[in-house]
Amino acid sequence: MPPGPSNQIAIIGAGVVGLTTALELRARQTPVAIYAPRSGRSPASRIAPALFTPYSMPDGDRFERWTTRSLAKLTELAWEHGDHSGIHIGELREYFYKPAAHYPWLDRVLAIRPLPGTPSPCIAATTSTRPHMDMLRYMPWLEARASESGVEFVDRRVESFDDLFALGHKTIINCAGLGARELAQDPLLKPMHGQVIHIPNDIGLEYSLHDDAPGGLVAYIFRFRDRLVLGGTFDSGREDDRTDPPALDGIIDRCRNLLRIDGHPRWRDLAQIRIRSLAGVRPTRGMGDVYEHTRVERIDLPGGRAIVQNYGHGRAGASLSWGTAAEAADQALGSPGDP
């Protein structure tokens, strides 16, 4: 039977979660159509400074499963496709000013180990090697892989699930990110505005850096092949795509301080030149301090129809997307998985 709405699974959203879910389904020889408008706001994953940094969520078993699955897949892509995919494996040094949540299985999976000589005022410092995803290259590569595998892209904004059921689709996977707030009528979804700066690596930095936000403002310097990405900000409830000069200056100040703490001799020279500044809106889901209460859930409807919700990844979309994609694909094909 040729592909058509009656035997295609419809995916809403062409961000990193939608694309990886489509590829998981195509790996199972399932026809797929992705519905997403080509105009309007770009998914946050297209500008994200993506390094493999999974954030904990309430369901520890699923968090572990999604993390290990995604890490294995991203590592595989880095070794098999390298520069073509925009993924490489590199060192991350993390500095902690306060006690951090500890997951022994995650320490083992990522081979996290202490850095000697923790600098004051930090209480701990670690190093590990992790996938770095250059989203300016990784997202177009995922799109090309999806197209080559037979995924149909439909330039359309979906206002309701009934729009796609009316076209004849029987199963829909909702990967709409922040758009799932209206589609799924989910009040737990909230926008979180973030800003980053791209600069040349003219200081010879050979690894990435991250801290745990002393004073509530995180600093990170992620090293990619042709640039460094500095961040970041985390503004709850803000839903625009604008950057702010004071916020950008604050990012640079914090990143220089992080580089100084690390002991890099050229910390003062960081970000003398800026390539570009970008802002986007993360689709966070949760309550209180939980921003990654990711929802992967199948809902069965009359007439053999079904909706699989796959959204709410917050800061961990690129990190956990392959893990949630595999579970969403299983659920769409009739394996209910976890509730």
Buried (B, 14 or more C-beta within 10 A) or exposed (E): EEBEBEBBBBBBBBBBBBBBBBBBBBEEEBBBBBBBEEEEBBBBBBBBBBBBBBBBBEBEEBBBBBBBBBBEBBBEBBEEBEEEBBBBBBBBBBBBBEEEEEBEEBEEBBEBEEBEEBEEEBEBBBBBBBBBBBBBBBBEBBBEBBEEBEBBBBEBBBEEBEBBBEBEBBBBBBBBBBBBBEBBEBEBBBBBBBBBBBBEBBBEBEBBBBBBBBEEBBBBBBBBEEBBBBBBBBBEEBEEBEBBEEBBEBBBBBBBBBBBBBEBEEBEBBBEEEEEBBBBBBBBBBEEEBBBBBBBBBBEEEEEBBBBBBBBBBBBBBBBBBBBBBBBBBBBBEEEBEE
